[in-house]
Amino acid sequence: MIDWYVSVRKLLRDIEQKSRHALALYQQGGKEASAQVNSYLKSDYDKLKTLWAQHFPNGVPSNLARHIGFGMGGDYEDVLKNDLAEVEAAAESALVASSKKQVPLGFENLLHPLIKKHCYKHYCDGDFREAVLNSIVAIFDYIRWRTKLGTDGGALIDTVFSPNNPHLIMSDLDSESGQNDQKGFMQIYKGAFQGIRNPKAHSLEHDLTEEKAAQYLIFASLLARRIEEAKVPAAKP
């Protein structure tokens, strides 16, 4: 998109120079005097129209084509005062919109499908608070879906990951290492709810940058993956 924008800008500068030249000639000798330069302007406009169509099928915004077509003094003045600025503003808006859709950090392949589904678009749109908040909400919804429990927050996590009577098992609970994994992630999920979800839900203020929000989403993806990989204990006889 940046190459397209640079090419558009170059053509607009060429049209500007030729329009100034054509206006000066028109003022000296009328339409006949500016006819040759006007033919060059028409050629430049055809190039601009072709370039514009690469991204926008509805044509170049502005009366640029009409004013070049008429090729009189007032038309050249309109080109210089209004038309070129209108086209350039539209090109800049297109460039900004395109940059928002791109993922500057290239991290999307690290995201768990759950996080990508509920958070990725918010992130790409620059809605970092919504992206991060949704990531934790989605994880807790996922936990409830897997366990069929209806509670939330710390109470939900204490029940789900209880080492003695778990609803989801992350590791071999017969080993010390497995117990540590279970208990450690129990605290991590509770901390995510208290330290990420609650502050983001209760205030519109935040300190999230593009990079920081991306790091939160990768962290949330790890939490979602551990829920996905966790085992449901066998039903007791």
C-alpha positions as CSV (number, residue, x, y, z in Angstrom):
1,M,0.0,0.0,0.0
2,I,2.9,2.4,0.7
3,D,4.2,2.0,-2.8
4,W,0.7,2.7,-4.2
5,Y,0.5,5.9,-2.0
6,V,4.0,7.1,-3.2
7,S,3.0,6.6,-6.8
8,V,-0.2,8.5,-6.3
9,R,1.6,11.4,-4.6
10,K,4.1,11.6,-7.5
11,L,1.3,11.7,-10.1
12,L,-0.5,14.4,-8.1
13,R,2.7,16.5,-8.1
14,D,3.1,16.1,-11.8
15,I,-0.5,17.1,-12.3
16,E,0.1,20.1,-10.1
17,Q,3.1,21.3,-12.1
18,K,1.4,20.9,-15.4
19,S,-1.8,22.6,-14.2
20,R,0.2,25.6,-13.2
21,H,1.9,25.7,-16.5
22,A,-1.4,25.2,-18.4
23,L,-3.0,28.1,-16.3
24,A,-0.2,30.4,-17.2
25,L,-0.5,29.6,-20.9
26,Y,-4.3,29.9,-20.8
27,Q,-4.0,33.3,-19.3
28,Q,-1.6,34.4,-22.1
29,G,-3.4,32.9,-25.1
30,G,-6.5,31.1,-24.1
31,K,-7.5,27.4,-24.6
32,E,-5.5,27.0,-27.7
33,A,-2.3,28.0,-26.0
34,S,-2.7,25.5,-23.2
35,A,-4.0,22.6,-25.4
36,Q,-0.7,20.8,-25.6
37,V,-0.1,20.8,-21.8
38,N,-3.7,19.9,-21.3
39,S,-3.2,16.7,-23.4
40,Y,-0.3,15.8,-21.0
41,L,-2.6,16.4,-18.1
42,K,-5.2,14.0,-19.5
43,S,-2.5,11.4,-19.9
44,D,-1.4,11.8,-16.3
45,Y,-5.0,11.6,-15.2
46,D,-5.5,8.3,-17.1
47,K,-2.4,6.9,-15.2
48,L,-3.9,8.1,-11.9
49,K,-7.3,6.5,-12.7
50,T,-5.6,3.2,-13.5
51,L,-3.5,3.4,-10.3
52,W,-6.5,4.3,-8.2
53,A,-8.5,1.3,-9.5
54,Q,-6.0,-1.1,-8.0
55,H,-7.7,-0.5,-4.6
56,F,-10.9,1.5,-5.3
57,P,-13.2,0.5,-8.2
58,N,-15.5,3.6,-7.8
59,G,-13.0,6.0,-9.4
60,V,-10.9,8.9,-8.3
61,P,-12.8,11.1,-5.8
62,S,-13.1,14.8,-6.9
63,N,-13.9,16.8,-10.1
64,L,-10.4,16.4,-11.3
65,A,-11.3,14.6,-14.5
66,R,-14.1,17.1,-15.4
67,H,-11.8,20.2,-14.8
68,I,-9.0,18.7,-16.9
69,G,-11.5,17.8,-19.6
70,F,-12.9,21.4,-19.8
71,G,-9.4,22.8,-19.7
72,M,-10.2,26.5,-19.0
73,G,-8.7,29.0,-16.6
74,G,-11.2,28.4,-13.8
75,D,-10.8,24.7,-14.2
76,Y,-7.0,24.8,-13.7
77,E,-7.6,27.0,-10.6
78,D,-10.1,24.5,-9.2
79,V,-7.6,21.7,-9.8
80,L,-4.9,23.6,-7.9
81,K,-7.1,24.8,-5.0
82,N,-9.5,21.9,-4.5
83,D,-9.2,18.7,-6.6
84,L,-5.6,17.8,-5.8
85,A,-6.0,18.3,-2.1
86,E,-9.2,16.1,-2.1
87,V,-7.5,13.2,-3.9
88,E,-4.4,13.4,-1.7
89,A,-6.6,13.4,1.5
90,A,-8.4,10.3,0.2
91,A,-5.1,8.6,-0.5
92,E,-3.8,9.4,3.0
93,S,-7.0,8.0,4.5
94,A,-6.6,4.8,2.5
95,L,-3.0,4.5,3.7
96,V,-4.0,5.0,7.4
97,A,-6.9,2.5,7.1
98,S,-4.5,-0.1,5.5
99,S,-1.9,0.3,8.2
100,K,-4.5,-0.4,10.9
101,K,-5.4,-3.7,9.3
102,Q,-1.8,-4.9,9.3
103,V,-0.2,-6.7,12.3
104,P,3.0,-4.8,13.0
105,L,4.5,-7.4,15.3
106,G,3.6,-10.4,13.1
107,F,2.5,-12.4,16.1
108,E,-0.9,-13.7,14.9
109,N,0.3,-17.2,14.4
110,L,1.1,-17.5,18.1
111,L,-2.4,-16.8,19.1
112,H,-4.7,-19.5,20.3
113,P,-7.8,-19.8,18.0
114,L,-10.0,-18.7,20.9
115,I,-8.0,-15.5,21.4
116,K,-7.8,-14.8,17.7
117,K,-11.6,-15.2,17.4
118,H,-12.5,-12.8,20.2
119,C,-9.6,-10.4,20.4
120,Y,-7.6,-10.2,17.2
121,K,-9.8,-7.8,15.3
122,H,-10.0,-5.4,18.3
123,Y,-6.2,-5.5,18.4
124,C,-5.9,-4.7,14.7
125,D,-8.3,-1.9,15.0
126,G,-6.3,-0.3,17.8
127,D,-8.9,-1.2,20.5
128,F,-6.3,-2.6,22.9
129,R,-8.4,-2.4,26.0
130,E,-11.2,-4.4,24.4
131,A,-8.7,-6.9,23.0
132,V,-7.1,-7.6,26.4
133,L,-10.3,-7.6,28.4
134,N,-12.0,-10.0,25.9
135,S,-9.0,-12.4,26.1
136,I,-9.6,-13.0,29.8
137,V,-13.4,-13.0,29.5
138,A,-13.0,-15.6,26.7
139,I,-10.8,-17.8,28.9
140,F,-13.2,-17.9,31.8
141,D,-16.1,-18.6,29.4
142,Y,-14.0,-21.5,28.0
143,I,-13.4,-22.8,31.5
144,R,-17.1,-22.7,32.3
145,W,-17.9,-24.4,29.0
146,R,-15.5,-27.3,29.7
147,T,-16.6,-27.8,33.3
148,K,-20.3,-26.8,33.1
149,L,-19.8,-24.7,36.2
150,G,-21.6,-21.3,36.5
151,T,-19.4,-19.4,39.0
152,D,-16.7,-16.8,38.1
153,G,-13.4,-15.4,39.3
154,G,-11.5,-16.9,42.1
155,A,-14.3,-19.1,43.2
156,L,-14.5,-20.8,39.8
157,I,-10.7,-21.3,39.7
158,D,-10.5,-22.7,43.2
159,T,-13.2,-25.3,42.3
160,V,-11.9,-26.2,38.8
161,F,-8.2,-26.6,39.8
162,S,-8.6,-28.0,43.3
163,P,-5.7,-30.5,43.7
164,N,-8.0,-32.7,45.8
165,N,-11.1,-32.7,43.7
166,P,-10.3,-31.1,40.3
167,H,-12.7,-30.5,37.4
168,L,-9.7,-30.0,35.1
169,I,-6.3,-31.7,35.5
170,M,-3.3,-30.1,34.1
171,S,-0.6,-32.5,35.2
172,D,-0.1,-35.8,37.0
173,L,-1.4,-35.0,40.4
174,D,0.3,-38.0,41.9
175,S,3.7,-36.3,41.5
176,E,5.0,-33.3,43.3
177,S,5.8,-31.6,40.0
178,G,2.3,-32.2,38.8
179,Q,0.9,-30.8,42.0
180,N,3.0,-27.7,41.6
181,D,1.9,-27.2,38.1
182,Q,-1.8,-27.5,39.1
183,K,-1.4,-25.2,42.1
184,G,0.8,-22.7,40.2
185,F,-1.6,-22.3,37.3
186,M,-4.5,-22.0,39.7
187,Q,-2.8,-18.9,41.1
188,I,-2.0,-17.6,37.6
189,Y,-5.7,-17.8,36.5
190,K,-6.8,-16.1,39.6
191,G,-4.2,-13.4,39.1
192,A,-5.2,-12.9,35.5
193,F,-8.8,-12.4,36.6
194,Q,-7.9,-10.0,39.4
195,G,-5.0,-8.2,37.8
196,I,-6.1,-8.0,34.1
197,R,-9.8,-8.6,33.8
198,N,-11.0,-6.5,36.7
199,P,-9.0,-3.3,36.1
200,K,-9.8,-3.4,32.4
201,A,-13.5,-4.0,33.0
202,H,-13.9,-1.3,35.6
203,S,-12.2,1.6,33.9
204,L,-11.8,3.0,30.4
205,E,-8.3,4.3,31.3
206,H,-5.4,2.0,30.4
207,D,-1.7,2.1,29.7
208,L,-1.8,-0.4,26.8
209,T,0.5,0.1,23.8
210,E,0.5,-2.0,20.7
211,E,3.4,-4.1,21.9
212,K,2.1,-4.5,25.4
213,A,-1.4,-5.5,24.2
214,A,0.3,-8.1,21.9
215,Q,2.2,-9.5,24.9
216,Y,-1.1,-9.8,26.9
217,L,-2.7,-11.7,24.0
218,I,0.2,-14.2,23.8
219,F,0.0,-14.7,27.5
220,A,-3.8,-15.3,27.3
221,S,-3.1,-17.8,24.4
222,L,-1.0,-19.8,26.7
223,L,-3.8,-19.9,29.3
224,A,-6.3,-20.9,26.7
225,R,-4.0,-23.7,25.5
226,R,-3.6,-25.1,29.0
227,I,-7.3,-25.2,29.4
228,E,-7.6,-27.0,26.0
229,E,-5.0,-29.6,27.0
230,A,-6.3,-30.1,30.5
231,K,-8.0,-33.5,31.2
232,V,-11.4,-34.0,32.7
233,P,-11.2,-36.5,35.5
234,A,-12.8,-39.8,35.1
235,A,-16.3,-40.1,36.6
236,K,-16.3,-41.8,40.0
237,P,-18.0,-45.2,40.1
